[in-house]
Amino acid sequence: MTELMAGLPAAPDCRAAIGLLRRLRHGPGRQDPYPIYAELRGLGPAIPTPWGGLLLPGFEECSSVIKDKSWLVPSAVWRDEHTEGWRSGLAAVECTRGMLQLDPPEHTWHRQAATHRLTRRALERLRPAVVRHVGACLDTLNDDLERDGHADFVATVADALPMAVLCELIGLPVADRDLLRGLVFDYTQVLDLSPSPAQARRADQAAGTLGAYMSEAIERRRRQARDDLLTELVRAQDGGEQAEPELARAVATVILVGGQETVSGHLSAMVPALAGHADQAAWLRAHPEAVPGAVEELLRWDPPLQMTHRVAGQDTGIAGIPVPRGTLVHLLIGSAQRDSAAVADADRLDLRRSPTAALSFGAGPHYCLGAALARMLGGEFLTALLRRCPPLRPAAPPQRPGGVTFRGMTRLLVVPDHRNAGEDRHDRGHRATFHTDRRGRARDHL
């Protein structure tokens, strides 16, 4: 690591940055990281870390790195050179087999195997299933609100909905969504910055169980093909020109894991955002055609993925700082999205804002393969939420797991928000419509 520090500026910034990172992981900083991000941006565009890397808190630097093909991901090859003993963790090894931690040409093969099912045109075939699952989750949410006066938004919607849709896409039983979302949550702990030993153990256990589950599903598709992504992945693996014996499992797992945590975080963030901006929520109810733009603004203002990582593929520089080949950089996406140098009045949520330059789904070679699905799901859900449910507000601060990478929640207790008289009248009208609808219907590290 000593050679990686050559040319990097020295210490006070480094110590200050580590203190801020600690504050991000837990407590008030976990609930609202954005003031801490502002402090990090104040330390400079590229902040050295004790382990020889760099933190990038600004939009310009994050955007430049993430779009540049000369920047690589922290692959198995890089880890073998820079991270002693990393192969002792099953989850860490499994992560490097998926496209998120593969460089070309392997990354290209994995991506091409799934692209056909994730184009906007192909996803239109999935839209009826998305609408059906959105409706089912809102049924559960409204039932809980009517019966108990409150509901856990994460359990009823934010966790359940994306997993049900991903099961439909991949070709897994929707009935398994509770099992899968638990495994995915534990598995993703290894993707955080410096997971604890307990998190690493849970991640390894989840990786083993999830790997066995996927292998069984793949064998079922070999015996009986279906019109789903898993069948196409099996065909690509068995009949492809490249020797990729784990391609189907690796690609399906990446889509399941990446899609669940990011979309769950996105849906969870909608409730406090709308509750804290009741005037804008009321305007959006009256202008459903503006929902796609509102989804983009919500993704910018409180992105579900807060951090990602790249490795310098050659000697280069950032903001005038020499960066030797092999240096690990941490792109603070959550901070970059609030950088006023890139977005005017960046700390203000404005659902009428024209879509701005954003990094919520990444950019460049690793641009999120499921971005179109996430946007479609977010748009369908937000439209239905505004139409079918009363205005909601958190009854208590959300519970969040420790960590920096994902902006997720494990529990969000919500109640109807009757504090605004106009919204209350609007709410009563929506509840009347809801009852009519119900009577007319038949009752898924680094």
VOGU-3710 file (C-alpha; in Angstrom, 3 decimals, decimal comma):
1> mtelmaglpa> 0,000/0,000/0,000  2,935/2,372/0,567  3,496/2,957/-3,126  -0,190/3,812/-3,586  0,200/6,730/-1,185  3,005/8,264/-3,236  2,025/11,707/-4,428  -1,150/11,877/-2,349  -1,609/14,826/-0,011  -1,109/14,231/3,655
11> apdcraaigl> -2,867/13,741/6,777  -5,353/16,177/8,321  -7,844/15,641/5,505  -7,370/11,901/5,830  -8,163/11,888/9,546  -11,099/14,240/9,126  -12,529/12,088/6,343  -12,352/8,925/8,437  -14,194/10,656/11,267  -16,926/11,693/8,842
21> lrrlrhgpgr> -17,161/8,176/7,406  -17,681/6,802/10,907  -20,515/9,272/11,428  -22,104/8,118/8,170  -22,363/4,508/9,291  -24,648/4,871/12,310  -26,989/7,148/14,272  -27,889/10,630/12,991  -25,526/10,302/10,054  -27,310/7,160/8,909
31> qdpypiyael> -30,678/8,921/9,064  -29,449/12,037/7,254  -26,021/11,689/5,630  -26,283/14,791/3,468  -24,845/17,380/5,910  -21,882/15,044/6,389  -21,454/14,767/2,641  -21,341/18,569/2,483  -18,489/18,506/5,015  -16,683/15,908/2,907
41> rglgpaiptp> -17,036/18,048/-0,218  -15,533/20,885/1,806  -12,376/18,806/2,352  -11,635/18,734/-1,361  -12,462/16,866/-4,571  -10,230/13,838/-3,812  -9,622/12,878/-0,190  -6,944/10,283/0,710  -7,767/7,365/2,997  -5,453/5,466/5,381
51> wgglllpgfe> -5,699/2,353/3,198  -4,221/4,134/0,184  -7,418/4,974/-1,668  -9,359/8,120/-2,413  -12,822/9,371/-1,538  -14,525/11,310/-4,322  -17,441/13,389/-2,927  -18,044/15,728/-5,897  -20,146/15,248/-9,010  -17,503/16,180/-11,565
61> ecssvikdks> -14,926/13,699/-10,282  -17,449/10,874/-9,767  -18,931/11,407/-13,223  -15,526/11,525/-14,902  -14,319/8,303/-13,291  -17,526/6,313/-13,726  -17,732/7,139/-17,446  -14,077/6,446/-18,238  -13,379/2,931/-19,564  -9,800/3,067/-18,277
71> wlvpsavwrd> -11,160/2,831/-14,728  -11,802/-0,770/-13,726  -13,785/-2,472/-10,970  -12,256/-4,146/-7,886  -12,185/-7,560/-9,531  -10,727/-10,830/-8,289  -7,519/-10,004/-10,152  -7,182/-6,685/-8,294  -8,103/-8,248/-4,941  -5,508/-10,999/-5,335
81> ehtegwrsgl> -2,865/-8,295/-5,640  -4,141/-5,876/-2,986  -6,299/-7,701/-0,406  -4,635/-10,525/1,459  -6,904/-13,402/2,500  -10,008/-12,108/0,760  -10,782/-15,505/-0,802  -11,577/-16,933/2,640  -15,014/-15,260/2,406  -17,537/-17,098/0,209
91> aavectrgml> -19,703/-14,010/-0,346  -16,719/-11,923/-1,454  -15,691/-14,627/-3,924  -19,241/-14,979/-5,250  -19,484/-11,215/-5,772  -16,425/-11,237/-8,031  -18,148/-13,794/-10,298  -20,912/-11,332/-11,164  -20,793/-8,530/-13,705  -20,588/-5,776/-11,053
101> qldppehtwh> -17,036/-6,873/-10,291  -15,967/-8,096/-13,712  -14,041/-6,154/-16,332  -14,272/-6,777/-20,086  -14,401/-9,150/-21,804  -16,124/-11,228/-19,083  -18,307/-8,280/-18,091  -19,427/-7,903/-21,701  -20,421/-11,575/-21,988  -22,474/-11,452/-18,802
111> rqaathrltr> -24,201/-8,240/-19,791  -25,064/-9,450/-23,271  -26,599/-12,635/-21,861  -29,289/-10,619/-20,049  -29,732/-7,491/-22,173  -32,482/-8,916/-24,388  -34,886/-9,273/-21,440  -34,176/-5,825/-20,009  -34,732/-3,493/-22,938  -37,634/-1,026/-22,623
121> ralerlrpav> -39,487/-2,878/-25,343  -39,055/-6,260/-23,694  -40,085/-4,864/-20,307  -43,464/-3,815/-21,656  -44,341/-7,509/-21,595  -43,589/-7,476/-17,883  -45,653/-4,359/-17,143  -48,950/-6,215/-16,451  -47,191/-8,290/-13,792  -45,653/-5,128/-12,312
131> vrhvgacldt> -49,081/-3,474/-12,139  -50,568/-6,592/-10,557  -47,904/-6,766/-7,851  -48,120/-3,025/-7,186  -51,849/-3,439/-6,630  -51,405/-6,444/-4,349  -48,842/-4,645/-2,176  -51,031/-1,562/-1,868  -53,969/-3,810/-0,942  -51,894/-5,144/1,950
141> lnddlerdgh> -50,746/-1,661/2,944  -54,286/-0,264/2,953  -55,635/-3,296/4,815  -53,038/-2,789/7,546  -53,796/0,936/7,753  -57,533/0,328/8,057  -57,179/-2,472/10,602  -54,360/-1,115/12,791  -54,116/2,569/11,928  -50,481/2,016/10,903
151> adfvatvada> -48,390/-0,238/8,661  -44,767/-1,188/8,105  -44,096/0,213/4,655  -40,860/-1,747/4,249  -42,401/-5,157/4,950  -45,613/-4,614/3,000  -44,237/-2,711/0,004  -40,568/-1,734/-0,250  -39,159/-5,221/0,322  -42,027/-7,281/-1,062
161> lpmavlceli> -42,694/-5,467/-4,349  -39,265/-5,476/-6,051  -38,614/-9,080/-5,081  -41,958/-10,201/-6,535  -41,203/-8,404/-9,809  -37,659/-9,759/-9,969  -38,974/-13,287/-9,442  -41,346/-12,743/-12,385  -38,513/-11,468/-14,564  -35,963/-14,154/-13,710
171> glpvadrdll> -38,437/-17,020/-13,510  -38,321/-17,845/-9,793  -41,424/-18,717/-7,735  -42,971/-15,537/-6,341  -43,935/-17,631/-3,319  -40,212/-17,715/-2,436  -39,864/-13,944/-2,194  -39,703/-13,807/1,620  -36,912/-16,386/1,661  -35,043/-14,626/-1,123
181> rglvfdytqv> -35,278/-11,107/0,251  -33,822/-12,287/3,575  -30,943/-13,988/1,810  -30,317/-10,973/-0,414  -30,234/-8,591/2,543  -27,614/-10,692/4,347  -25,617/-11,260/1,145  -25,348/-7,547/0,350  -23,658/-6,768/3,674  -20,381/-7,863/2,091
191> ldlspspaqa> -20,742/-5,034/-0,450  -20,484/-2,387/2,239  -17,310/-0,579/3,184  -15,507/-2,724/5,810  -18,308/-5,069/6,928  -18,047/-6,368/10,483  -17,068/-10,006/11,137  -20,687/-10,783/12,048  -21,928/-9,237/8,789  -19,317/-11,186/6,837
201> rradqaagtl> -20,415/-14,461/8,453  -24,081/-13,813/7,633  -23,116/-12,849/4,095  -21,162/-16,089/3,632  -24,068/-18,185/4,919  -26,493/-16,348/2,637  -24,170/-16,732/-0,368  -24,038/-20,495/0,158  -27,809/-20,852/0,488  -28,536/-18,514/-2,409
211> gaymseaier> -26,007/-20,269/-4,629  -27,590/-23,670/-3,950  -31,057/-22,216/-4,587  -29,999/-20,775/-7,941  -28,258/-23,984/-8,987  -31,446/-25,956/-8,354  -33,489/-23,413/-10,313  -31,049/-23,664/-13,228  -31,332/-27,447/-13,306  -35,132/-27,151/-13,419
221> rrrqarddll> -34,820/-24,869/-16,449  -32,563/-27,356/-18,182  -35,277/-29,976/-17,747  -38,167/-27,667/-18,625  -37,577/-24,423/-20,485  -39,880/-21,449/-19,931  -40,354/-17,968/-21,314  -38,160/-16,232/-18,741  -34,710/-14,768/-18,207  -33,333/-17,828/-16,441
231> telvraqdgg> -34,082/-20,027/-19,461  -32,253/-17,578/-21,727  -29,282/-17,482/-19,365  -29,092/-21,284/-19,322  -29,133/-21,346/-23,127  -26,407/-18,688/-23,262  -24,297/-20,665/-20,790  -24,767/-24,079/-22,392  -24,631/-22,992/-26,005  -22,353/-19,966/-25,886
241> eqaepelara> -18,972/-19,711/-27,498  -17,294/-18,673/-24,239  -16,509/-21,163/-21,486  -18,602/-19,681/-18,673  -19,773/-22,583/-16,503  -21,319/-20,272/-13,856  -22,744/-17,603/-16,176  -26,456/-18,295/-15,550  -26,093/-18,362/-11,781  -23,810/-15,318/-11,679
251> vatvilvggq> -26,018/-13,118/-13,881  -29,287/-14,133/-12,200  -27,784/-13,493/-8,764  -26,484/-10,042/-9,723  -29,891/-9,006/-11,062  -31,662/-10,343/-7,983  -29,255/-8,814/-5,471  -28,681/-5,485/-7,192  -32,303/-4,975/-8,144  -33,746/-5,793/-4,736
261> etvsghlsam> -31,611/-3,517/-2,589  -31,656/-0,499/-4,890  -35,382/-0,553/-5,723  -36,340/-1,267/-2,122  -34,326/1,759/-1,013  -35,892/3,902/-3,730  -39,458/2,974/-2,759  -38,757/3,441/0,958  -37,388/6,923/0,343  -40,598/8,058/-1,346
271> vpalaghadq> -42,684/8,182/1,834  -40,556/10,553/3,959  -39,796/12,645/0,857  -43,480/13,141/0,008  -44,480/13,616/3,652  -41,849/16,298/4,088  -42,995/18,122/0,946  -46,798/17,895/1,198  -47,396/20,755/-1,223  -45,370/19,037/-3,921
281> aawlrahpea> -47,055/15,689/-3,217  -50,469/17,337/-3,613  -49,347/18,886/-6,896  -48,100/15,514/-8,134  -51,448/13,885/-7,259  -53,099/16,414/-9,539  -50,478/15,968/-12,289  -49,814/12,221/-12,697  -48,226/12,890/-16,072  -45,301/14,403/-14,138
291> vpgaveellr> -44,523/11,142/-12,312  -41,578/10,065/-14,551  -39,783/13,339/-13,877  -40,606/13,090/-10,172  -39,061/9,605/-10,058  -35,831/11,015/-11,517  -35,765/13,823/-8,959  -36,412/11,434/-6,072  -33,566/9,232/-7,289  -31,267/12,246/-7,453
301> wdpplqmthr> -32,274/13,717/-4,103  -32,024/10,507/-2,054  -30,345/7,806/-4,187  -30,625/4,191/-2,991  -26,999/3,458/-3,937  -24,782/5,881/-2,030  -21,335/4,559/-2,887  -19,584/2,551/-5,571  -15,934/1,812/-6,306  -13,410/1,886/-9,132
311> vagqdtgiag> -9,737/1,019/-9,594  -7,262/3,014/-11,665  -6,390/0,867/-14,681  -3,342/3,023/-15,406  -1,359/5,840/-13,833  -3,602/8,899/-13,942  -4,695/11,857/-11,857  -7,791/13,340/-10,226  -8,147/17,043/-9,477  -4,403/17,487/-9,869
321> ipvprgtlvh> -3,555/14,592/-7,524  -1,397/11,783/-8,995  -3,224/8,447/-8,871  -1,029/5,389/-9,431  -2,343/2,358/-11,280  -4,241/0,048/-8,933  -5,470/2,802/-6,596  -8,966/2,170/-5,228  -11,379/5,117/-5,327  -14,718/5,340/-3,543
331> lligsaqrds> -17,331/7,281/-5,490  -19,751/8,903/-3,030  -22,815/8,956/-5,263  -25,072/10,267/-2,487  -22,778/13,248/-2,055  -22,297/13,847/-5,780  -26,060/14,052/-6,315  -26,237/16,936/-3,813  -23,320/18,844/-5,324  -24,537/22,374/-6,090
341> aavadadrld> -21,755/22,704/-8,658  -23,720/20,243/-10,811  -27,339/20,906/-9,768  -28,744/24,288/-8,790  -30,059/24,332/-5,213  -29,143/20,661/-4,981  -30,356/20,125/-1,409  -33,895/21,122/-2,383  -36,331/18,439/-3,574  -38,229/19,819/-6,553
351> lrrsptaals> -40,600/17,348/-8,198  -41,160/19,837/-11,014  -37,451/20,046/-11,778  -36,408/19,064/-15,277  -34,346/15,851/-15,109  -30,746/16,711/-14,273  -27,461/14,952/-14,828  -27,584/12,050/-12,385  -25,507/9,059/-11,345  -28,250/7,072/-9,606
361> fgagphyclg> -27,838/4,213/-12,082  -24,168/4,789/-12,726  -22,798/5,535/-16,192  -20,342/4,201/-18,712  -19,627/0,468/-19,166  -21,297/-0,452/-15,859  -24,468/1,598/-16,358  -27,184/-0,260/-14,454  -28,582/-3,063/-16,590  -31,905/-2,857/-14,755
371> aalarmlgge> -32,327/0,932/-14,917  -35,327/0,759/-17,252  -37,044/-1,795/-15,012  -36,353/0,272/-11,886  -37,800/3,384/-13,530  -40,865/1,520/-14,739  -41,475/-0,038/-11,331  -40,912/3,254/-9,520  -43,267/5,093/-11,869  -46,049/2,518/-11,681
381> fltallrrcp> -45,786/2,395/-7,912  -45,698/6,154/-7,341  -48,682/6,668/-9,653  -50,718/4,015/-7,831  -49,620/5,201/-4,373  -50,855/8,729/-5,056  -54,100/7,478/-6,586  -55,040/4,734/-4,156  -53,624/5,629/-0,758  -54,085/8,491/1,678
391> plrpaappqr> -51,127/10,789/2,211  -48,729/8,948/4,491  -46,179/10,093/7,052  -43,622/8,222/9,146  -44,917/7,509/12,644  -41,322/7,108/13,871  -37,850/7,534/12,374  -37,078/4,709/9,955  -34,892/1,859/11,143  -31,817/1,486/8,962
401> pggvtfrgmt> -29,020/-1,062/8,972  -25,538/0,256/9,608  -23,392/0,929/6,597  -22,667/3,405/3,853  -23,252/1,723/0,484  -27,036/1,282/0,427  -29,619/3,837/1,615  -32,065/1,196/2,790  -34,499/0,692/5,626  -35,471/-2,362/7,638
411> rllvvpdhrn> -38,657/-0,825/9,077  -40,741/2,276/8,331  -43,922/2,606/10,375  -46,389/4,828/8,493  -49,784/6,337/9,359  -52,313/8,365/7,344  -51,391/12,053/7,410  -54,470/14,134/8,242  -52,614/17,229/9,385  -53,463/19,178/6,254
421> agedrhdrgh> -57,192/19,813/5,855  -57,009/19,864/2,080  -55,111/16,598/2,016  -57,592/15,115/4,495  -60,516/15,819/2,170  -58,510/14,430/-0,725  -57,681/11,386/1,411  -61,354/10,657/2,176  -62,132/10,726/-1,529  -59,330/8,297/-2,255
431> ratfhtdrrg> -60,451/5,946/0,494  -63,976/5,904/-0,945  -62,570/5,027/-4,364  -60,416/2,359/-2,731  -63,450/0,649/-1,168  -65,259/0,651/-4,508  -62,213/-0,894/-6,172  -61,937/-3,559/-3,475  -65,532/-4,702/-3,925  -64,976/-5,052/-7,652
441> rardhl> -61,883/-7,248/-7,409  -61,191/-10,836/-6,622  -59,174/-11,261/-3,768  -43,542/-11,510/-4,191  -17,122/-4,909/0,360  -15,289/-4,428/-0,468
//
